[in-house]
Amino acid sequence: MRVEDPNALRFILQDDIYLLEEDKHDNNHIPKPQPEIETPPLNFNYLGANKKNFLILVNYPGYEFIAGDHLTALESVLGRKGHTRDDVAIFNTAKEVAEYASLIAYFKPQTLLILGKESIPAGIKEPRFNLFEKQDGLNVLYTFSFN
């Protein structure tokens, strides 16, 4: 009889089993490889192309991204700073719940703009209001939403 799992021997043989000295050096007790657990890649729905690694967090429960008139105002502000919609990623935290670390890993931002208290993601040390600061190597500004 051949038994594949050594733990099964205790059910077949009731007596104690002792290994001989020459059997102790046998390498047949190699553990079976465990299957690798694959985590699905992150995929967030956002507006813009994120060409300049500039992440804008908004909170608009009734919209996919941001209200139309608020988007116009935001684009106007971005234009005055030399940016376009393609330069940024506008992420609606009301539509997708995401941890701060997940957002940073996915978007790899250099600049983070948080519009409104509701837009602050879980896991971030709450930035000071209306003060530009460095946090985890990012330029962070937490300010009013357009509401």
C-alpha positions as CSV (number, residue, x, y, z in Angstrom):
1,M,0.0,0.0,0.0
2,R,1.3,3.5,-0.8
3,V,0.1,6.5,1.1
4,E,0.6,10.0,-0.4
5,D,-0.1,12.0,2.7
6,P,2.0,11.1,5.8
7,N,-0.8,12.4,8.1
8,A,-3.0,9.6,6.8
9,L,-0.7,6.9,8.2
10,R,-1.9,7.6,11.8
11,F,-5.4,6.4,10.8
12,I,-4.0,3.2,9.2
13,L,-1.3,2.3,11.7
14,Q,-2.2,2.6,15.4
15,D,1.3,2.0,16.7
16,D,4.0,4.6,17.0
17,I,6.3,4.9,14.0
18,Y,10.0,5.6,14.4
19,L,12.3,6.8,11.7
20,L,15.7,5.1,11.2
21,E,18.7,7.3,11.0
22,E,19.1,6.8,7.2
23,D,15.4,7.7,6.7
24,K,15.7,11.0,8.5
25,H,17.9,12.4,5.7
26,D,15.3,11.5,3.0
27,N,14.0,14.5,1.2
28,N,10.6,13.1,0.3
29,H,8.9,15.4,2.7
30,I,8.8,18.4,0.4
31,P,5.6,20.4,1.0
32,K,3.2,20.8,-1.8
33,P,3.3,24.2,-3.5
34,Q,0.3,26.4,-2.6
35,P,-1.6,28.0,-5.4
36,E,-0.9,31.7,-5.8
37,I,-3.8,34.0,-5.0
38,E,-4.2,36.6,-7.7
39,T,-5.7,39.9,-6.7
40,P,-7.7,41.6,-9.5
41,P,-6.1,44.8,-10.8
42,L,-7.6,48.0,-9.6
43,N,-9.8,49.8,-12.1
44,F,-11.4,53.1,-11.3
45,N,-13.9,55.1,-13.4
46,Y,-12.7,58.7,-13.7
47,L,-12.9,61.7,-16.0
48,G,-9.8,63.0,-17.7
49,A,-6.5,61.3,-18.9
50,N,-4.3,61.9,-15.9
51,K,-1.4,63.1,-18.1
52,K,0.2,65.2,-15.4
53,N,-0.5,62.9,-12.4
54,F,-3.0,65.4,-10.9
55,L,-5.8,63.8,-9.0
56,I,-9.0,65.7,-8.1
57,L,-11.4,64.1,-5.7
58,V,-15.0,65.3,-5.8
59,N,-18.3,64.0,-4.2
60,Y,-21.4,64.2,-6.4
61,P,-23.9,61.5,-5.6
62,G,-26.3,62.4,-8.4
63,Y,-23.7,62.5,-11.2
64,E,-21.3,60.0,-12.7
65,F,-18.4,62.4,-12.3
66,I,-19.3,66.1,-11.6
67,A,-22.2,68.5,-12.3
68,G,-21.9,70.2,-15.7
69,D,-21.7,73.7,-14.5
70,H,-19.2,72.7,-11.8
71,L,-17.1,71.0,-14.4
72,T,-17.1,74.2,-16.5
73,A,-15.9,76.2,-13.4
74,L,-13.3,73.6,-12.6
75,E,-12.0,73.6,-16.2
76,S,-11.8,77.4,-16.0
77,V,-9.7,77.3,-12.9
78,L,-7.5,74.6,-14.3
79,G,-7.1,76.6,-17.5
80,R,-5.8,79.6,-15.5
81,K,-3.2,77.3,-14.0
82,G,-2.1,75.9,-17.4
83,H,-4.0,72.6,-17.2
84,T,-6.7,70.9,-19.3
85,R,-9.1,68.1,-18.5
86,D,-6.7,65.6,-20.1
87,D,-4.0,66.7,-17.6
88,V,-6.1,65.6,-14.5
89,A,-8.1,62.7,-13.2
90,I,-11.5,63.7,-11.7
91,F,-12.6,60.9,-9.4
92,N,-16.1,60.9,-7.9
93,T,-15.9,59.4,-4.4
94,A,-19.7,59.2,-4.1
95,K,-19.8,56.6,-7.0
96,E,-16.9,54.4,-6.0
97,V,-15.6,53.9,-2.4
98,A,-11.8,53.7,-2.4
99,E,-9.1,53.8,0.2
100,Y,-6.5,56.5,0.0
101,A,-3.7,53.9,-0.6
102,S,-5.6,52.3,-3.5
103,L,-6.1,55.7,-5.1
104,I,-2.4,56.6,-4.7
105,A,-1.4,53.2,-6.1
106,Y,-3.7,53.5,-9.1
107,F,-3.3,57.1,-10.1
108,K,0.2,57.8,-8.9
109,P,-0.5,61.5,-8.4
110,Q,2.0,64.2,-7.7
111,T,-0.7,66.6,-6.8
112,L,-4.0,65.9,-5.0
113,L,-6.9,68.3,-4.9
114,I,-9.8,67.4,-2.5
115,L,-13.0,69.4,-3.1
116,G,-15.1,69.2,0.0
117,K,-15.1,67.2,3.3
118,E,-17.2,64.4,1.7
119,S,-14.4,63.8,-0.8
120,I,-11.8,62.9,1.7
121,P,-10.9,59.2,1.3
122,A,-10.6,56.8,4.1
123,G,-7.0,56.2,5.3
124,I,-5.6,59.7,4.8
125,K,-4.6,62.0,7.6
126,E,-7.1,64.8,7.1
127,P,-5.3,67.7,5.5
128,R,-5.6,71.3,6.9
129,F,-8.3,73.3,5.2
130,N,-7.2,75.7,2.5
131,L,-3.5,75.2,3.2
132,F,-1.2,73.8,0.6
133,E,0.9,71.0,2.2
134,K,3.1,68.0,1.5
135,Q,1.7,64.6,2.6
136,D,3.3,61.3,1.8
137,G,5.4,63.0,-0.9
138,L,2.3,64.6,-2.5
139,N,1.3,68.2,-2.9
140,V,-2.2,68.2,-1.2
141,L,-4.8,70.9,-1.2
142,Y,-8.1,70.4,0.7
143,T,-10.6,73.1,-0.1
144,F,-14.3,73.9,-0.7
145,S,-16.4,72.0,-3.1
146,F,-18.3,73.9,-5.8
147,N,-21.5,73.2,-3.8
